[in-house]
């Protein structure tokens, strides 16, 4: 395995294992070389989240960029990834680099490289940076650059004002919303909750509101199992919404009435508001593992849907190329909303959820019932990650997914197989199963959607069986 490997969203590695100053400097040197090959080179913003020694790693990264001839603006303290991207766009910078491992556990850190639009660089560009960093390491070209003085930036005020200009603050304030805000000890502490207060929420009950490099021992990903500190607080009848974001503030999770609202229902909730209440029309771009409720809502309101491979780096180019894209969305909790950067922003999504609840003037679960009535009933969703023995086994499964063509799946006829990312098997009844490989690990991710929890489990079981059979055939 090479030391540096860029995946769906940047490079990440375990601290003191592969995430070392030597490797981080190599990525920075490679990023400087990549920037040198672009027409717009300078300046570049460098930010970091709240992880252990984040500021020191960011300074080292900035020093290497400067030694490579790149003018650097370095953050004055930890801040959310979307704030760095927004700062870069508002100040017409060439791009940004954020040292973060996003939603991964505290023992990880990473690097995200963003372009001048505020979106992740394209896959081929990321691969080039990774390959160049490995070349530098292999050739021994790793002498550290001397420390430099860098211009510092603080993006908080202009970032929050930017977000607040994109929602109806008066409507939110008039609704006197009471919300729970879980920042999971991450970089959005003091940003996410402050935005909700400034938007006019009558009460913001902060959960895990102070930055902590260990994230309190929990994984900072805003999904049900990790939100045990905040979900019970939303059972209070006075609380309208529970809102959460991840370690670097670009993902979003929602809770209502003591229940975690899975991301597929949350996607439908946000989209329904944009279409029904804001009256937006245009195109919606969704990843291949996103609920078909998106397609049904768009069909009802007269919008087009584009399906992409997993990863917001595949969604962002669609947003950049077409101003009529009203929403880009992925299953991992990333929402890119029209009018903002073409990338994920957990805080803007939370504000939009507040606006939706305020406009509808009814409990969020009742709003979801209205949505289900439009799309022909509630759909259920499941996901299972199956770890393989090694990368050789991963390759055998990849070959199998390229050729899988079942006529039936879990007792129902198959309508089509989509191959834009792994194999997505769609049945004639609309239920589907997706099997796709992780870009950085010997891991198969299996997703399904159906009309009941039992149906979803049947589909996931069928997917596991297909993958195991493929792995065993190759080993014989």
Secondary structure as the mmCIF struct_conf table of DSSP 4:
data_model
#
loop_
_struct_conf.conf_type_id
_struct_conf.id
_struct_conf.beg_label_comp_id
_struct_conf.beg_label_asym_id
_struct_conf.beg_label_seq_id
_struct_conf.end_label_comp_id
_struct_conf.end_label_asym_id
_struct_conf.end_label_seq_id
BEND BEND1 UNK A 3 UNK A 3
STRN STRN1 UNK A 7 UNK A 7
TURN_TY1_P TURN_TY1_P1 UNK A 8 UNK A 9
STRN STRN2 UNK A 10 UNK A 10
STRN STRN3 UNK A 11 UNK A 14
STRN STRN4 UNK A 15 UNK A 15
TURN_TY1_P TURN_TY1_P2 UNK A 16 UNK A 18
STRN STRN5 UNK A 19 UNK A 19
HELX_RH_AL_P HELX_RH_AL_P1 UNK A 21 UNK A 36
TURN_TY1_P TURN_TY1_P3 UNK A 37 UNK A 37
BEND BEND2 UNK A 38 UNK A 39
STRN STRN6 UNK A 44 UNK A 48
BEND BEND3 UNK A 50 UNK A 51
TURN_TY1_P TURN_TY1_P4 UNK A 52 UNK A 53
HELX_RH_AL_P HELX_RH_AL_P2 UNK A 54 UNK A 67
TURN_TY1_P TURN_TY1_P5 UNK A 68 UNK A 69
STRN STRN7 UNK A 72 UNK A 75
BEND BEND4 UNK A 76 UNK A 77
HELX_RH_AL_P HELX_RH_AL_P3 UNK A 81 UNK A 90
TURN_TY1_P TURN_TY1_P6 UNK A 91 UNK A 92
BEND BEND5 UNK A 94 UNK A 94
STRN STRN8 UNK A 95 UNK A 99
TURN_TY1_P TURN_TY1_P7 UNK A 102 UNK A 103
BEND BEND6 UNK A 104 UNK A 104
TURN_TY1_P TURN_TY1_P8 UNK A 106 UNK A 107
STRN STRN9 UNK A 108 UNK A 114
TURN_TY1_P TURN_TY1_P9 UNK A 116 UNK A 117
BEND BEND7 UNK A 118 UNK A 119
STRN STRN10 UNK A 120 UNK A 120
HELX_LH_PP_P HELX_LH_PP_P1 UNK A 121 UNK A 122
HELX_RH_AL_P HELX_RH_AL_P4 UNK A 123 UNK A 139
TURN_TY1_P TURN_TY1_P10 UNK A 140 UNK A 140
HELX_LH_PP_P HELX_LH_PP_P2 UNK A 143 UNK A 147
STRN STRN11 UNK A 151 UNK A 153
HELX_RH_AL_P HELX_RH_AL_P5 UNK A 156 UNK A 164
TURN_TY1_P TURN_TY1_P11 UNK A 165 UNK A 166
BEND BEND8 UNK A 167 UNK A 167
HELX_RH_AL_P HELX_RH_AL_P6 UNK A 169 UNK A 174
TURN_TY1_P TURN_TY1_P12 UNK A 175 UNK A 176
STRN STRN12 UNK A 178 UNK A 182
TURN_TY1_P TURN_TY1_P13 UNK A 184 UNK A 185
BEND BEND9 UNK A 186 UNK A 186
TURN_TY1_P TURN_TY1_P14 UNK A 187 UNK A 191
HELX_RH_AL_P HELX_RH_AL_P7 UNK A 192 UNK A 198
TURN_TY1_P TURN_TY1_P15 UNK A 199 UNK A 200
BEND BEND10 UNK A 202 UNK A 202
STRN STRN13 UNK A 203 UNK A 207
BEND BEND11 UNK A 208 UNK A 208
BEND BEND12 UNK A 210 UNK A 210
TURN_TY1_P TURN_TY1_P16 UNK A 213 UNK A 214
HELX_RH_3T_P HELX_RH_3T_P1 UNK A 215 UNK A 217
BEND BEND13 UNK A 218 UNK A 218
BEND BEND14 UNK A 223 UNK A 223
HELX_RH_3T_P HELX_RH_3T_P2 UNK A 224 UNK A 226
TURN_TY1_P TURN_TY1_P17 UNK A 228 UNK A 230
HELX_RH_3T_P HELX_RH_3T_P3 UNK A 231 UNK A 235
BEND BEND15 UNK A 236 UNK A 236
TURN_TY1_P TURN_TY1_P18 UNK A 237 UNK A 238
STRN STRN14 UNK A 241 UNK A 245
TURN_TY1_P TURN_TY1_P19 UNK A 247 UNK A 248
BEND BEND16 UNK A 249 UNK A 249
STRN STRN15 UNK A 252 UNK A 256
TURN_TY1_P TURN_TY1_P20 UNK A 257 UNK A 258
STRN STRN16 UNK A 259 UNK A 261
HELX_RH_AL_P HELX_RH_AL_P8 UNK A 263 UNK A 276
TURN_TY1_P TURN_TY1_P21 UNK A 277 UNK A 277
BEND BEND17 UNK A 278 UNK A 278
BEND BEND18 UNK A 282 UNK A 282
STRN STRN17 UNK A 283 UNK A 287
TURN_TY1_P TURN_TY1_P22 UNK A 288 UNK A 289
BEND BEND19 UNK A 290 UNK A 290
TURN_TY1_P TURN_TY1_P23 UNK A 292 UNK A 292
HELX_RH_AL_P HELX_RH_AL_P9 UNK A 293 UNK A 301
TURN_TY1_P TURN_TY1_P24 UNK A 302 UNK A 302
STRN STRN18 UNK A 304 UNK A 308
BEND BEND20 UNK A 310 UNK A 311
HELX_RH_AL_P HELX_RH_AL_P10 UNK A 312 UNK A 321
TURN_TY1_P TURN_TY1_P25 UNK A 323 UNK A 324
STRN STRN19 UNK A 325 UNK A 330
TURN_TY1_P TURN_TY1_P26 UNK A 331 UNK A 333
STRN STRN20 UNK A 334 UNK A 337
TURN_TY1_P TURN_TY1_P27 UNK A 338 UNK A 339
BEND BEND21 UNK A 340 UNK A 340
BEND BEND22 UNK A 342 UNK A 343
HELX_RH_AL_P HELX_RH_AL_P11 UNK A 346 UNK A 360
TURN_TY1_P TURN_TY1_P28 UNK A 361 UNK A 361
BEND BEND23 UNK A 362 UNK A 362
HELX_RH_AL_P HELX_RH_AL_P12 UNK A 364 UNK A 375
TURN_TY1_P TURN_TY1_P29 UNK A 376 UNK A 376
BEND BEND24 UNK A 377 UNK A 377
STRN STRN21 UNK A 380 UNK A 387
BEND BEND25 UNK A 389 UNK A 390
HELX_RH_AL_P HELX_RH_AL_P13 UNK A 391 UNK A 403
BEND BEND26 UNK A 407 UNK A 407
STRN STRN22 UNK A 408 UNK A 409
TURN_TY1_P TURN_TY1_P30 UNK A 410 UNK A 411
STRN STRN23 UNK A 412 UNK A 418
BEND BEND27 UNK A 420 UNK A 422
STRN STRN24 UNK A 423 UNK A 427
TURN_TY1_P TURN_TY1_P31 UNK A 428 UNK A 429
BEND BEND28 UNK A 430 UNK A 430
STRN STRN25 UNK A 432 UNK A 437
BEND BEND29 UNK A 439 UNK A 442
STRN STRN26 UNK A 443 UNK A 450
BEND BEND30 UNK A 451 UNK A 452
HELX_RH_AL_P HELX_RH_AL_P14 UNK A 453 UNK A 475
#
